Amino acid sequence: MNWTVIAAALGTADTSETHEATLNDAVQGLVTKPEETLSAFGKFFQELGNALLAAIPTIILAVVILVVGLILSKLVIKLLSKGLSKTKLELTVTKFTAQMAKIVLYTLLITIVLNILGIPATSIITIIGTAGVAIGLALQNSLANVAGGFLLMITKPFKIGDYIITNGVEGTVSQISILHTRLDSASNQAVFVPNGLAINATIINNNGNDTRRVDLTFSISYNDDFVTAQGIILGLIEAHPLTLKDVAPTVRMKEHGESAIVIVARAWCSTADYWDVYFDLTEQVRAAFIENGIEIPFNQLDVHVVDNQ
């Protein structure tokens, strides 16, 4: 309550005095001049009532717009979420998009309501813009990760269950969130890669295609027959139940090593069977070489002694 106005109306206060002195003067006026005090109170409440009465249409209009705006915003968000759910986007992307749309609609609605109540829209926009810049500077790394996560979910360079290599780490993708991607390594370690780094890095997706080529390297002694070793490896590849039979395997001499003939073998299989084929053939070739008397050499060093006498 404006005690200064009341006290001044009673002539009992100096408007330059402190608020406490003004309040005391108003109370003193109430005792010494009750009629004038009641008149001042009446005038004050009358002006207050007139002001509130004049503002009622504006307040009602603001409330109506607020209610209608909330209903329409919820309807738009519901329709948007329903439409996004029919797309092939990740669930996290659809939820994030719907949430961002909700924030934009509610901000716009609040701006309109405050403008109706007499607060200039330019002031509101300035405040929102300043706050946005401050938040953006404080959370620039997090926002980069959010943008990266959004792009990862749209472009889909990998999906949950894929085995990928990126930023010097590798593992099976177990989670793709807005801020980071979680990989479970072969040793069952949880590795969290910030999405801002992942979207700008080279990504090797071992599950990017339905089939993979299995590359194997074997060594035999120079004393052994290459054709025999070649036939053994080729037979094992063709006999393996998980190798693809519509793609011909390759078994060729790769190089003449320092201590052995190096043989490269290439077979095709489904991506899910890669490691089973790799380990099976490695073990089977070793056993077949031993059975057929083919030597698997180790590095050798020939030393020649020169007699200078």
N, C-alpha and C positions, 0 to 999 in steps of 0.2 A: 504494500500500500504506500502511496506517495504522501508521506507525512509532511514533507516540505511544502507541498501545495496547500494542505489543510492548515498547517501552522501559519503560512503566509497569508492565507485568506482571513485568518483570525487576527492578524497583525501582531502575533506574539513571537515571531521568529525572524531572525536575520538569516537570509538565504546563504550567507557566506559562512555560517557556523557549521560545525560538524554534524554528521547524521545523528549522533547520540544527543547532541544539544537540541536539534530540531525535533526529535522524538519527545524529549522532555517538555519542550514548548507546546507541542501538540497536546500532550496529556494535561499540562497546566491550563491550556485554553479550554479543554473539555470541562475542567472544574470551575474555572472563573467565568467562562462564557459558553454555557451549554447550548443556548439557542443558535449562536453563530457556528458552533462546532457541528451541531446536528445538520445545519444548513450546508456546511462545507462537505460533510460526509454524504449528504443526499446528492449534492451536485457531482461529487466524484463518482458515485455509483451510477448516477444517471448517464454521465458521459461514458462510463465503462459499458453500461448496458447498451447505449446507442451504438458504440463501436462494435460490440459483439453482434448486435442485431444487424448492423450493416454488413458484417463479415459472414453472416450465416449463409447467404446464397453461394458465396465463394467457397466456403468450407464444405457445403453440401456437394457442390460441383466437383471439388477435389476428391471427396470421399467416393462419389459415384464413379469418377474416372479411375480412381485407384482400384475399386472393386471390379469394375468391368475389365480394366487392364490386367489384373491378376487372373481373372477367368480366361481371358483371351490368351495370355502368356502360357498358362498351363495347357490350353488346348493346342497351341502351336507347338509347344515342346513335346506333347503327347504324339501329335501327328508326325513330327520330325523323328522322334525315337522309333515310331512304328515303321516309317519309311526306311530309316537306316538299318533296322533289323532285317529287312528284306534284301539288303545288299550283302556282298561277300566280305565286308569290312569286319575286322576283329571286334569283339564285344567291348574291349577297352576303348577303342576308337569311337564307337557309337555312344558310349556313356560320356566320354570326354567331350564330344561334339555337342551332345544334348546339354551338358552342364555349362559349356561356354555360351550356348544360345540362351540359356536361362539367365546367366549373369548379364548378358547384353540387353535382353528384354526388360529385366527388372531395373537395370540402371537407366534405361530410356524412360521407363514408366515413372520412376522417382523424379527424374529431371522434369518431366511434364507436370507432375503434381506440384512440385516445389515452385515451378514457374507460375502456375495458376495462383498459388498462395502469395505471390508477389516477389519471390526471389528470382532475380534475373538469371536467364539460362546461361548467359556468358560467364557469370560467376561460378555456376555449378560446373560448367564444362572446364573452366580454368582449374578448379579444385580437383576434378577427376583427372585431368591431364597431368597436373603436377604430381598427384599421388601415383599415377601410373608410371611416370618417369622415375620417381624415387624407388618404387617397387622394382621396376625393371633393372635399374642399376644395382640394387642390392641383391637381386636374384638372377643376375644375367647367366650364371653357369647353370642354374636350375632350369631357367627358361630355355637354354640351349638344349638341355637334356629332354625337356618336354617336346620341343620342336622335333628333335631327333627321334623320339619315341613315336610321335605322330606320323612322321615320314616312314619309319620302319614298318608300322602297322598298315600303311597304305601301299607301299612298294613291295612289301613282303619278300625281302631277300632270303629270309629263312622263316621257319615256323617252329612251334613247340615240338620237340622230338628230334629235330635235325641236329646233326653233329657238325659244328662249325669251328673254324679257326679264324680269329680276329684279334688284332692288337697284341699279338704274341701269346695269346691264351687259346685254349681249345676245350671243347666239352659239348655235352648234349644240352640243347636249349630246354629249360624247364619252366621259364616264366618270361614274359615280355610285358613290362609295365610301362607307364608313361615316363618314368625317370631312368630306369635301368633294365638291362637284360641279364637274367641269371643263367649261368652255365654250370652244369654238374660235370666235373672233370672225371677222367677215367679212374682216379683214385678217390672218387666220391667227395671231392672238395667243392664247395659252393663258390663260384666266381661271379662277381657282379661287375658288368661292363656298363659304364655310363653311355646312355643312348647318343649323347652328343659326340662321343668318340666313335661309337660303332657306325654311325651313319656316314662318317667321313673316312673310315678305314676300309682297307681291302678285306673282304669277307670270303672265305673259302667254305662253301657249303657242300659237305660230302653227301648230303641227301638231296641235292638239288635236282637230280635225275633219278629215274626208276632203276637204271642199271649202272654198274660200275665195272671198270676194268681192273683186274687183279694183276699187278706186276710183281713177278718173282725173279730172284737172281740166284743162280747156283754156280758152283765152281767144281771142275773136275781136273784131275791130274793130266799133264801132257802125255803120260803113258797110256791113258785110257782112250777109248774110241768115242768120238763125239757123236757119231750117228747112233750108236747104241744108247748113249745117254739121252739124246734127243727123242728117240722112240719111247723110252721109258717115261719121260716127262709128259710127252704128248698123250700117251695111253692113259696115264693117271688123270690128266685133265679131262679127257673125253669120257672117262668112266665115272667121274665124280657126279653124283646126282644133282648137285646144286649149280653146276656150270651151265651156261646157256648153250644149247646145241645148234641154234640158228646162226651163231657167229663163230667162225673158225678160229681156233686158238693159234697162237704163234709161239714157236720155240726156235730160237736162232742163236748163233754164236755172236756174242756181243763184242768181246775183245780178247786179245792175248795178254793175259795179266803177267805180272812178274813171276808168279809161282803157280798159275793155274789158267786153264781156259774158262772164261766167264760166259755163262749161258743165261740169256734172258727169256723168260716165259711169260706170256700174256694170255689171260683167260677172262671171259666175261660172266657176270652173274648179276642177280638182283642186288640192289643196294643193301637190303636187309640181310643178305647172306654173305656180305663181303668178308667179314672177319672169319666166319666159319670156313669159307673156301680157302682163304689165305693160310690159316693155321693148318687145315687138313692137308693141303698140298705140300706145304713145307715139311710136315712130318712124314707123309707118304713117300715123297721123293728121297728123303734121307734113308728111310728103311729100304726102299727099292735099290738104291745105290749100294748099300751094304750087302744086300742079298745077291746082287749081280757082280760083286767084286770091284765096283767103281770107287776109286779113292777120292775122298774129299780132302784136298790138300790144305796145308797151312803155309804161312809165309816162310820161305826158305832163303837162306843167304849162303851163297857159294864163296868160300874163301880160298884163294890161290896163294900158295906160299912160294915166293921167289928166292932161290938160293943165289946170293950175290958172290959166293966164293968161286 
